[in-house]
Amino acid sequence: MATLALTLKEQLKSERQAAIVAFQAEGKPEKLLVRLRQNVDAALIHACQTIGLPTSAALVAVGGYGRGELFPHSDVDVLILLESPADEALRSKLEELVQLFWDIGLEIGHSIRTVDECLSESAADITVQTSLLEARLITGNRKLFQFLRERCNAAINPQAFFQAKTLEMRQRHVKYEDTPYSLEPNCKESPGGLRDLQVILWVAKAAGLGDSWRKLAERGLITATEARQLMQKERAFKDIRIRLHIYTGRREDRLVFDVQTPIAETFGFHTTETRRASEYLMQHYYWAAKAVTQLNTILLQNIEAQLFPQPGSPLPINERFNEVNGLIDIAKDDTFEVTPSAMLEVFLLLAQHSELQGMTARTLRALWHARVRIDSSFRRDPANRALFLKIIQAPKGITHALRGMNQTSILGRYLPNFRRIIGQMQHDLFHVYTVDQHILMVVRNVRRFTMSEHAHEYPFCSQLMANFAQPWLLYIAALFHDIAKGRGGDHSRLGMADARRFCRDHGLTKEDTNLVVFLVEHHLSMSQVAQKQDLSDPDVIRGFANLVKDERHLTALYLLTVADIRGTSPKVWNAWKGKLLEDLYRMTLRVLGGEDPSADHELKNRQEAALKTLRLYGLPENAHQKLWQQLDVAYFLRHDAADIAWQTRSLYNKTDSPTPVVKCRLAPIGEGVQVAVYVKDQPDLFARICSYFDRKNFSILDAKIHTTRHGYALDTFLVTEPAFANSYRDIISLVEHELTRLLETREALPPPTVGRLSRLSRTFPITPTVDLRPDERGQYYLLSVSANDRNGLLYSIANVLARYRVNLHTAKIMTLGERVEDVFLVDGPTLNNARSQIQLESDLLDALRV
């Protein structure tokens, strides 16, 4: 028996390899799947003949194997069907048979049941019922197998099966991010993937409507064109899944970042100057998944209408559209051919009529087929331009309408440049959506600022939007802000030209056009100033005020910036970024209102505000003076009044403390902990503090470094740790105690730990950069670093700076998903020596590399 198993195993392995080689040469996925199935069929039949399958039993293929397909590393699911329950002798023989299946190298999923047991199991488990729906006889008792088929078909309830499978599909969609645009999709299970196609065929087969795309077309559930498209998409997904199995050498259905490029190259895609090979592959994948999602909706609606007929007379909306059971329906099959503008009108009606839940399958199908009629003449038609503008200006349903237009390919047809970025990936380590999905997410975010039910999310944005005339101009800016991604060059400048052309074509005034164009051109400017420049510098605020020029442009840019950052990834936005942007907005607004931005004026304002707060604390009238006499203007400009008051209250009677003072509090921004350290200055202080936060897995969001006139360091940090998000109060005393002890001991700095990069960062590594240059006044140096994020990175940087005796004044820590872009204000004798400066930059680069 062992010899037989070895022979069959080697034979199967050889035949599988030959089939794979043939596939790689011919590129025919269906042929490979059938050939692999036939090879396994033959091996199983041989094994049954050797062991001796009882004549009363049948060996049945179920699941995907039952469909007659077998992927290179898929399980082989079989049912050993019996006439009656097995006695001990038969069960022993069958176990020997199953063991032989394993011995010949098959990943077997098996069950041994009678017909009654099969029916009982399928009644309790929809997965078993689905598996039996695709049962196929391999060898054995044909009459028994036929009896099983008859009993199963008689027992199935098409309506209940449809409801169970569609519910199962919705749950699966939620599990896989509820979008076909996941950056690492599962080509089998994700929305728009192979499983969605299988669901259609399962429910159709259970309802007796057909078990192939051709038969569904014959029954009128889909058109011949749709059937061809579904067959093409199914073939494409099977092709990808096969290549995944072959490349990884295992059952792998996920297009994870690590494999996207090698899989793309097997399809003949190559990296160009502007795009990776993987981006071409994934854009093709998303287009296919999008088509499947659309056709899936049409087909399931048609099947549901057959299973659950709902009599209802059409209620006229206008001469082109009716309402049928809460859905919008075309009045005639040729509505979109006779009146092409109705392809836009249908979305306007959906936005205007909140009672309409969507479109009928007939409308979706007609829209899907008519979309190709949207050409240059359609776009030039003033009536169509007016309709599109009405959709953007609609008081409700804008996001829903735009997403529907994108799903049905109407939006990309109407805006050809938008069509180019549909399904386009962004490998910048902080965007987790494709470009088109990011754009629609930003539109949604801006739109939510106008809705009272979402005012609690970002109250300041909602307040500003409530007083902003023509918010629909922001929707247009959001539509165009990233529309030029992937073309090469500056996408902001290229998108600006697209936006200007759109505004001109759609009859916007010069003033409104200028606002939209400004927003597209400068949609990154506010975040860059807030997160990378020194907001305590009056010249920075004055320069930004000169850029925006007036309150309307400032407010519009602020709202778009918040919506944009929130639309990149759930990980990128945090309360600290929100505070920086709001601070920049408020300071710029004061300058635009005529307030003096000079340092003297700002110093006076902050000191007065801090003193008011100190009086509320009940401090003696002149308690602050001893500490404040040791602080220079820079300190007051880098801290807001509330922080100045808190630190003064904590330190006013400890100005000459011989021991370190560490004070913590919950951050006023509502996220993280604020830590103030007051101690006799020492060269490696910043590195020492960073080493503590590194060991505790805290992330430093902001650091302000200050040295008093009498040689004390007054450093403040904003730190977060997701694991303690709900219990920061519990760790405040711990941080105060442990950090104080660390600063008292003055132990040698520990060596930096080299944290591991995430899988995403390993797949898309950033070339580390270090830029060191004098600031505009020549007083300090600006040190900018960029690299993949990892644990211990900031301490590694601080350790290098400590070795070179570089003094740190401020640190702007900006984490964008998996990428860091930090800016430090530094000085020190080392920086005045060209050779030492070069060596410092070299060592910093080494520290940034993993």
N, C-alpha and C positions, 0 to 999 in steps of 0.2 A: 504493500500500500504506500509506503514511504517513497518507493521508486516511482510509482505512478504519479504521486503528488508532485514530486520533483520534476518529472517529465512534463506534466501539464503546466506547472508553474513556469518552466523555461519556455515552453511553447507559447503560453499566453504573453509572457514578457516580450518574446521575439515578435509576435504578431502585433502587439501594441506598438512597439517601436517602429515597425515597418509602416503601420497605419499613420503614425505621427510624422514620419519622414515624408510619406506621400502627401499628407495635409500641408506640410511646410512647403512642398514643391508646387502643389496645385491650388491650395487655398480654398478648399471646398469643405466647410464645416459639417454639412449634413452627411456627406460621404464618410467622414471620419466617425461621427456619432453612430451611424448604422454599422460600420465595420467593427468598431469596438464592441457594440452590442452583440453582433453575430459571433465574434470570437468568444465572448463570455458565454453566450448561449451554447455554443459547441462544447466548451469545457464543462459546463454544468450537466449537459446531456451525457457526456462521456462519464462523468463522476456518478450520475444516477445509474447508468448501465452497469458500472463496475460494482457499486454497493448493492444495487438491486432495489430500485424504488418499487414498492408494492403496486400491483396493477390497479388497485382500488384508490390510489393516491394520485395527486397531480402536483407538479412543480410549477408555480405561477409567479411571473414577474409582476411587481407592483411599483407604484410611484413612477419616478422618471424612467427607470429601467423598463417598467411596464409600457410606457409610451413608445418604447422602441429606440430610445436614445441613451447613450452612455458617454459621459464626459471622461476624460483621461483619469481623473482621480475621484470620481463620484462613487458613493456607496452602491452596492448591488443589493437591492431590496427584493426578497423573495418570500413567498408564502408556500408552505407545504400543506396542501389541502387534503383533508382526510374525510372518508365517508362517516366514520365514527371515531370516538375518542380512542387514542392509542393505548394499547396495553403496554406492560413493562418491556416486553421483547421488542415491540415495534418502536417504542420511544428510544430504546437503546440503539436500534439500527439507524433511526433518523438522526440521532445525535452524532453517530459515526459519520453520517453523510454530511452534516453541517460542518463537522471538524475537517472533513476532506475539502470542503469549499474554502475554508480558511487556509488550509495547508497549501492550496494551489495559488495563494497570494491575493485572494479577493477580500475586499472590505465588505463583509456580509452583514446585512440587517435582515433577520429572519423571524418568522413566526410559524407555529404549527397549530392549525385550527381546523375545526369542522365548519361546514357551511353555517350551521346555527350559531357557532361561536363567532364567526365572521360578522354575521348580522347583528349579534348582540354587541360586539365591540364597535361596529360602525354606528350603531344607534346612540352609543354613548360618547363617541369621539368623531368629530367632523373630519379630523386628519385621516383616520382610518377609512372613513367613508370615501374621502377623496382619493386615497391610495387605491382602494378597490375599484373605483370608477375607471381606472386606467389599467386594470388587470389584463395580463396577456399570458396565454398558455405557453410554457416552454416545452414541457414533455409530460407524459402521463395520461391520466384518465380524462379524455375530452368531454365525456358526458357529465362527469362531476363538475368540471370547470364551467360547462354551459349552464348547469343547474345553478351554480353560484351566480353567474351573470344574470340569470333570469330572476333569482330571488333578490339580488341587490337592486336591479332596475325596478322591481315591483315595490321594494321597500322605500325607495328614495322619494322624498317630498321636494319637488323642484322649488317651490316657494320658500320653504324652510332652508333648503340648501343655499339658495341665492342669498337670503338674508344673513346666514351664518358666514358665507364666504366673503361677502362684501364687508361685514363687520370685522372679520379677521383681517381683511385687506386694509381697512382704516387703521386698525391697531398696529399693523406692520408698518404702515406709512409713518405713524407717529414715532415708532421705534427708530426708524431710519430718517429722522429729521423732517419728515413730512414734505420733502422737496426732492425733485429729481436732480437738483443742482448742488447736492453735497459735493465738497471738494474731493472726498474719498468715497465715491459711491460703491454700493454693492450691486454689481451688474445683474444679480439674480433677485435680490430682495428689495432694493430701493425703489421708491415710486418711479414708474416709467420703465422698470426693468423686466426681466424675463418672467418673474412671478406674476406680474400684472397681466401679461399676455396669457399665461396659463389659467388664471382665474376666469378670464372670459371664456376660454374653451371648456373649462370645467362646468361653469353654470349653464352654458349653452348645451353641452352634452347631457347634463342632468335634466334639462328641460326638453330634451329631444329635438333641439333646434339645429343640431349639427356638431361635428367634432373636428372641423377644419375651417380655415379661412375661406376656402372655396365654397364649402357647403353653406357657411353663413351668408356669403354673397348670393348664393342661389336662393336662399330663403328671404332675401331682401333686407337683412339686418345690416348689411354693409354693402357698399358699392364695389364693383370690380377693382376700381382704382384704390379704394381703401384696403381691400384684401391684399393687393400687391404691395402696398406700403407696409402693412403689418407683417407680411412675409419677409420683406426686406429688413425691417427693424429687428425682427426675431432672428434672422440670419446674422445680422451684425452683432447682436448681443451674444449669440452662441459662439460666434467667432472670437469675441473678446474673452469669453469665459474659457474657451479651449486654450487660448494662448496664456491666460493666467495659470491654468493648471499645468501646462507644459513648462512655463518659465519657472514657477515656484516649486514644481515637483511635488505638489500636494493639492488637496481640495481647497483652493483659494478663490473666492468670488469677489473680493474687494479690490478695487483699483486704488490701492494705497499709494502715497507719494513715491515710495521706494521703487515701485514697479512701473509707474506710468511711463517714464522715459524709455526703458527697454521694451515695453509692450508697444509703445508708439513706433519705435524703430523697426519692429517686426512688420508693421503695416507700411513701412516706407516713409514715415514722417521723419524730418530732420530739423535740427535746431537752426534757426536763422538769426539774423542780427537783432530782430525785434521780439522773437517768440521762441520758446522752447518747443522741442518735438512733442513733449507731453501736452502742451497747450493745444496743439492742433488735434491730437487724439481726443482730448477731453471735450473740445468744442464739438467735434463730430458726435461724441457720446451724448452730450446734452441735447443736441438737436434731435437725435433719435429718441431719447427719453421724453423729450417734450412732445414729439409727435405721438408716441405711444400713450402718454397721459391724456392727450386730447382725444384720440380715437377710442381709448378705454372708456372715457366718459360717455361718448356717443353710443358705443356698443352696449354698455351696461344699462344706459337709459332705455335703449330699444328692447333689450331682453326683459328689463323690469316692466316695460309697458305690455309685453306679451304675457308675463306671469301675473301681473297685478293691474289689469285694465281698470282705468279710472274714467268712467263716463263724465264728461263735463263739456258744456258748450263753450266755444271761444268767446271771450269778452273783448270787443274791439278796443284797442288803444288808439290807433289811427288807421289810415287806409292800408298801411304796410304791415302792421303788427297787431297781434292779439295776445291776450293773457289766457293761458290754458293751465289750470291747476297750479297757479302761482308761478308759472314759468312764462317767459316771453317767447312767442311763436310767430314765425313769418306767416303772413296772410296767404301767400302763394309760394309754390316751390321756386319760382324764378324771380322772387322779390329782389335779390341782390344783383341779378343779371339786368333786370329792367331798370332798377334804381341803385346803381353802385354806391351812392352816398349813404344808403341804408346800412352799409357795413360800419359806418361811424355812428349813425343815428341809433342803432341798437344799443350801443354802450352808453350813449347819452340818456336813453330811456331807462336803462338799468340804474343809472345814477339818480335820475329824477324820481323813480318809483321804488321806494324802499320795500314795498310789499312784494316786488318781483325777486324771487330767490335765484334766478339764473335763466338759462336758455333751454328750450326743448332740444332733444337730439336732432330733430329736423332742422332747427335753426343753426345749431352748431355745425352740422354736416354741410349745410348750404354755405355757411360762412367760411368753413375750412376750404371748400372747393372754389369759392369766389375770390379768395384773398389774392390770387394771382392777377386779378383785374386792377389791383392798386398799382398804377404806374405813374410815370411823370405827368401825364395829362390829368390823372385823378388828383395828384398832389397840387397841381396848379389851379384846380377849380376853386374859385372863391367860396362856393357853397361848402365844399369839403373843409376848407381852411377854417371857415366860420364854425362848422360843427366840431372840429377838433378843439378849437379854442373854447367852445361852450363846455366841452367835457372837462377841460382844465379848470374852467371857472365855476363849475357846478358846486353848489353849496354842500352837497353830500356825495358820498360814493366815489370819490375821485380815485383813491387807491385801488378800490375793488375794480373800477373800470379799467385803469391802466394795466393792472395785473391780468385781467381777462383779455385785454387787447394783446398783451405780450404772449399769453398762452395760446391764443388763436392765430398768432403771427401777424395780426393786423398792425400792431404798433411798429414792428420792424419793417413792414412794407410801407407804412406811411412815413416813417423816419428812417431812410436807408442807412444812415450812419449808426443808428441804434441797432439795426439788424447785424451790423458787423461785430458788435460786442456781446451779442447774445451767446451765452455759454462760454465766454472768454474768462479764463482763470487769471488770478492775480497772485503771483508768487512773491509777495513782498512781506510775508510772514505776519501781517496783521489783518489783511482782508480775508474773511472766511467765506465770502460769497463771490460768485461770478460777477462780472462787471454789471450786467443787466439787472441781476437780483439786488446788488448793492445800490444801484441807482433807484430802483423802485422802493427799497428799504428807506433810503434818504427821503424820497417823496413822502412816504408814509410817516416818517418822523416829523417832518415839517408840518404835514397835515394834522398830526395829533396835537400840535401846539395850538391849533384853532378850536379844539374840541373840549368843552367844559368837563366831560367825563374823564379826561386825561390830565386835567390841570394839576392834579396832585403829583404827577411824575416830575415835571420841571416847572414849578410855579412861576419862576422869573421869565422863562421863555413864553409861557402862556400869557403872562401879563403883558409882555412886549408885543406879542402877536395880536392881542385884543385891540391894541391901538395902532396896528399897522395896516395902512390902506392897501388894497389889492394884494392879498397874500398869494394869489395865484401866480404872481410874478416869481415868487420863490419856488413854486412847483416847477416852473419852466427852467429856472436856474438849476434846480436839482436834477432835472432830466438831462441837462447838457453838461453838468460839471465834470463827468468822467467819460463822456461819450467818445472822446478821441483816444482812449487808452488803447495801447497796442499798435498804434500807427507809426511809432518812432517819433522822436522829438518831444517837445514839451506839450503834454496833453491839455494843459490849461490854455495855452495860446491857440492850439488847433481847435479846441472846443469852443473857444471864444468866437472864432470865425463862424462855426456852425450855428451858434446861438444867435449871432447877429443876423445871419441869413434867415433863420426861422422867424425872428421878430419882424424883420422887414417884410417877409412873405405873408405874415399873418396880421399885418396892419397895426402893429404896436406903435405908440408914439415914440418920438426920439428920446424923451426922458425915461420912459419905461424900458426901452431897448438898452439904453446906456446902463441902467441899473442891472439888468439881467447879464449883460456882457461883462460888467465889472465883477459881478459875483462869480461867474464862471472863471474869469481870468485870475481872480484872487481868492478862490475858495480854500486855498491852503495857507494863505498869508497870516490869518489871525491865529491859527494854531501854532504856526512856526514862531511868531513873535511871543505868544503867551508861554510857550514851553521851552523856548531856546534863548530868549533874550532877557535881560535884566529889567524887570518892570519897575524897579526902584530908580531907574535912570530917567530923568525927565526928558532927555533927548529921545529915548525910545518911544515914550508915549507921544511926544510931539511929532515924531516921524510917522507913527501909525495914524495919528489924527490927520496929518497932511495927506496920507494915502486915501482914507475913507471920505474926507472932506466935509461930510455932514451927517446928522443923526440918522437920517433914513438909510444911507448906505452902511453906516456902522451897525444899526439894528439888524438890517437884512443879512449882513455878513455874519454877525454873531449867531443868528438863528440857523443859518445854513451850516455854519461850522459845527455847532452842537449836533445838529441832525446828521451831519456827515460822519463825525467821529463815532457817534452811537451806531451808525449803520455799517461800520467796518467789521466789528466783532464784539460779542458780549464781554470779552476780556479787556478790550482797549479802553473803554470809558471808565472813569472812576471819579469820585467826588473831588479829588485834588485837581484833576484836569478841569473839572467844572468850575472850581474856585479861581484858577488861573485865568480862564476865559472871562468869567464874570468880573474879576478885578480889572482886567484889561479893558473890558467894555465900560465900566464905571469911570475909570480914570480918563479914558479917551473922551467919554461924554462930557466930563467936566472941562476938559481942554477945549472941546468944540463949543462949549457954552461960554467960553471967555475966561475961564479960571486960569490963574497963573500956575503953570506946571513947574515952576522953579523949585529947587531943593529947599530953599529957605521957607517958602510958603507951605510946602508939603510937610516939612519938619514941624512947623508951628501947629498945623492942623492935627497931626498925629499925637503930638505931646499933649495938646489940650484935650483930645478925645480920651487918651490914656488916663489923664489926671481925673477926668469925670468918673471913669470906671473905678479908679483907686479910691475915690471918696465913697463909692458904694460899698467897697470892701471894708471901710471903716479905718483905713490907715491914717496915722497922724499926718497933718498937713504937709510937712516937709520931709516925710519918710523917704521919698524917692530921690532926694537930692544927692546923697552920697553915692548911690549907684550911677545915677544919670551923669554925674560929673566925669565918670570914667568912660562914658560911651560917646562915640563920635556920630556925626551926621549919618554916615553910612548905615549904622545900626538902625536908627529910627526909620530910614527910608526902606530898609529891607524887611521890616516887620510891620504888620498892621497894628492899630491901636489896641485891639483886644489882646494880642500876643505880648505887646510891650507891658500892658497892665498885669497880665498873668505872671510874667517873668519878674517884674518889679516886686509884686506881692510876695513871690517866693524867695527873692534874694536881697531885699532892701536891708535886712539886718545881718547879711552874710557876705558883705562886700569884700572883706579880707579873710574869708574862711580858709583855715589851713588845710582843710580836708575837702575832697570833691563833694559837690552838691548835685544830685540828680533828681529832677522833678518830672513827673509824668501826669498827663491828664488825657481824657478822651478828646480826640481831635474835634474842634468846633465844626468842621465840615461834615461831621457825622460818620466818618469812616477812619479807622485806625487810631493810633496813639501819638500824641505829641510829646516829645522827650526834650527836656532842656538840661544841658550839662554845663556846670560852672566849676572851673578848676584852674589851678596854676597852669599856664600854658606849657606845653611840651611838644617837641617836634613831631612825634608820631601819634598825636592824640586822635586825629580823624581816623587813621588806620586802626587804632586800638578799639575805637567805638564800633567801626564797621565790622571788625572781627567778632565782636560780641553779637551784633545783629545777624551776622552770617551764621554763627553757630546755632542761633535760635530760629533760623529760617524766616526772619523778618525781611520784608522788602522795604528799602528806603525810597520813599517817593520824593522827598525834598530834604535838603540840608542847607542850613545857613551857618556859616562859620564866622565868628567875630572875635577879635582880640581887643580887650579893654586897654585904656591908657596905662594902667598899672600892671599889665602883664598877665591878666587872667583870660582864659578862653571862655566865651559864652556861645556855645553851639546849640542849635536846635534842629531836631529831626522830626520828620513825619514818617512813621513806619506802619506797615500793615502786615497781617498774617491771616490768610483766609481761614485757617483752621480755628482761629480765635475770634472770628467775626462777630459771634454773639456773646463773647465773654471777655472783652477787652478790660472791663473793670477788674476782673479777677487777676490779671497779670500786671497791673500797674505797680503794685507794691513789690512784686517779684523783680521787675525790671529795675526799679529804683535801688533795691537792695543789691542785686547781682552786679549791676553796672558800677555802682559805687565801689564795691569790693575790688572789681577788676582794675579800676583807675587808681585805687590805693596801693595795690600790690606792685604795679609797674613791671610786670613780668615781660620777658622778651616776646615780641610779636610771633604768633604761631605762623607756620608756613601756610600760604593760601591753599584751599582745597580746590581741585579742578573738577567742578561739577559737570555732570554729563549733559550733553545737548539733548534736546527733545528730538524725537524722530523727524518731525517737520524741519527742524533746523539742520539736522544731519543731511536731509535730502536736498534742502535748498540753502546751503551755507552762504553766509555773507562774508565777503572779503573784509577783514577788519580794517578800519581806517583811523588814523590819528592826525588831527590838525591842530597845530600850535602856532598862534600868531598874536602879536600885540593888539590890545584893544585900541579904539580910536584915539584915546587920550595918551596912550603910551605908558599908562601907569601900571596896568596889569596885563596878563596874558590870558587869552581865551583858549582853553583846551577842549576840543570836541572829539569825541570818540564814538564809533559806531561798530556794532558787532552783534552776533547771535547772543541772545540772553541765556544765562545759565546761573545756577546757584554759585555764590561766592565771587561773581564777576566784579562787583563794586569793591569788595575788599582787596581783590587782586590789583585793581587800579590804585587804590589807596596805599597799598603796600609799596608799590613802585614809587609813588610820589613821596612817601616817607623816606625811602632810601636816598632819594635825591634832595632831601630837605626842601621840598617845594611847599610853600605855604598856600593853603586853600582858603578862599574867602566865601565862595558860594558854590553850590553843586545843584544843577538842574538835572534830575534823573528822569528820563522819559523812556518808558517801556511801551512798545507798540506790539502787543502780542508776543511774538518770539524774537523781537528785535529791540535793541536798546540804542538810543541816541542821546548820550549824556554830554552836558556842557559844564565845564568848571572854570571859575575865575580864580587864577593863581598868580603867585609871584615868588621870587626867590633868586638868590645869586646865581644858581645853576642856569637859569634861563637867559642870563646875559652872556653866556659862553656858547658860541656856535657849536663847538664839538660836543660839549656836555648836553646841549639841547638835542642834537641828533641822536646821541646815545639814549637819552631819556625816551624819545619817540620810539626808538627801536625796542627798548625794554617794554614799553607800554604795548606795542604790537604783539610781542611775545606773550604778554599777560592776557591779551584779548583772544589769542588763539587757544584752541583746545588740543 
